[in-house]
């Protein structure tokens, strides 16, 4: 990330993540630094692209991908099959999942 996202944008993406985890009954990674990096990446893309484009993938054209929406968080694979490439949202039985879907504190 070239420039740190604004604290307000980071908090917006953190709150979105907590709410989405509750609604989908998914969990965050037990290593919260993983979730933190993903939330920061989402916030950065929200500010620079106008959409929370998944930060865990490579894109030839980020602007076009953000406009298309397929990889905007929550991406289509997450919405359809609960498959989160970033490991932000994990099923309860995932060995990396923590107990909580509400506790997402960012350093």
C-alpha positions as CSV (number, residue, x, y, z in Angstrom):
1,X,0.0,0.0,0.0
2,X,1.4,3.3,-1.1
3,X,-0.3,5.5,1.5
4,X,-2.1,4.5,4.7
5,X,-5.9,4.6,4.3
6,X,-7.8,7.2,6.4
7,X,-8.8,5.9,9.9
8,X,-12.5,6.4,9.1
9,X,-12.3,4.2,6.1
10,X,-10.4,1.5,8.0
11,X,-13.0,1.6,10.7
12,X,-15.8,1.4,8.1
13,X,-14.2,-1.7,6.6
14,X,-13.6,-3.2,10.1
15,X,-17.3,-2.7,11.0
16,X,-18.4,-4.1,7.6
17,X,-16.2,-7.2,8.2
18,X,-17.7,-7.8,11.7
19,X,-21.3,-7.4,10.5
20,X,-20.7,-9.6,7.5
21,X,-19.1,-12.3,9.7
22,X,-22.1,-12.2,12.0
23,X,-24.6,-12.4,9.1
24,X,-22.8,-15.3,7.4
25,X,-21.8,-17.0,10.7
26,X,-18.2,-17.1,9.7
27,X,-15.1,-16.4,11.8
28,X,-11.9,-14.4,11.5
29,X,-8.5,-16.0,11.3
30,X,-7.0,-16.9,14.6
31,X,-3.9,-14.8,13.5
32,X,-5.6,-11.4,13.6
33,X,-2.7,-9.9,11.7
34,X,-4.1,-11.7,8.6
35,X,-7.5,-10.0,9.0
36,X,-5.8,-6.7,9.7
37,X,-3.8,-6.7,6.5
38,X,-6.9,-7.7,4.5
39,X,-9.0,-4.9,6.1
40,X,-6.3,-2.4,5.4
41,X,-6.1,-3.5,1.8
42,X,-9.9,-3.2,1.4
43,X,-9.8,0.3,2.9
44,X,-7.0,1.3,0.6
45,X,-9.0,0.0,-2.5
46,X,-12.2,1.7,-1.2
47,X,-10.3,5.0,-1.2
48,X,-8.3,4.7,-4.4
49,X,-10.8,2.7,-6.5
50,X,-14.1,3.6,-4.9
51,X,-14.9,0.0,-4.1
52,X,-13.5,-2.6,-1.6
53,X,-11.7,-4.7,-4.3
54,X,-10.2,-7.9,-2.9
55,X,-6.6,-7.1,-2.0
56,X,-5.5,-10.7,-2.2
57,X,-5.6,-11.1,-5.9
58,X,-3.5,-9.8,-8.9
59,X,-5.4,-7.7,-11.4
60,X,-4.3,-6.5,-14.9
61,X,-6.7,-3.5,-14.5
62,X,-7.8,-2.8,-10.9
63,X,-10.2,0.0,-12.0
64,X,-12.0,-2.3,-14.4
65,X,-12.2,-5.1,-11.8
66,X,-13.6,-2.7,-9.2
67,X,-16.2,-1.5,-11.7
68,X,-17.1,-5.1,-12.7
69,X,-17.8,-5.9,-9.0
70,X,-17.1,-9.6,-9.1
71,X,-14.1,-9.4,-6.8
72,X,-15.5,-6.5,-4.6
73,X,-15.8,-7.7,-1.0
74,X,-17.8,-9.8,-0.3
75,X,-16.8,-11.3,-3.7
76,X,-19.0,-13.6,-5.6
77,X,-17.2,-16.8,-4.5
78,X,-17.8,-15.7,-0.9
79,X,-21.4,-14.8,-1.4
80,X,-22.2,-18.0,-3.3
81,X,-20.0,-20.7,-1.6
82,X,-18.4,-19.1,1.5
83,X,-15.0,-19.2,-0.2
84,X,-12.8,-16.3,1.0
85,X,-9.4,-16.4,-0.8
86,X,-8.1,-13.8,1.7
87,X,-9.0,-15.9,4.8
88,X,-10.9,-12.9,6.2
89,X,-14.1,-14.9,6.5
90,X,-13.7,-18.6,7.5
91,X,-16.1,-21.4,8.2
92,X,-16.3,-22.5,11.9
93,X,-14.6,-25.8,11.1
94,X,-11.6,-24.2,9.4
95,X,-8.4,-25.0,11.4
96,X,-7.4,-21.4,11.2
97,X,-10.7,-19.9,12.4
98,X,-10.9,-18.2,15.8
99,X,-13.8,-18.6,18.2
100,X,-15.3,-15.2,17.6
101,X,-16.9,-13.5,14.6
102,X,-17.2,-10.2,16.4
103,X,-13.8,-9.6,17.8
104,X,-11.7,-7.8,15.1
105,X,-9.3,-5.4,16.7
106,X,-6.8,-3.8,14.4
107,X,-3.4,-2.7,15.7
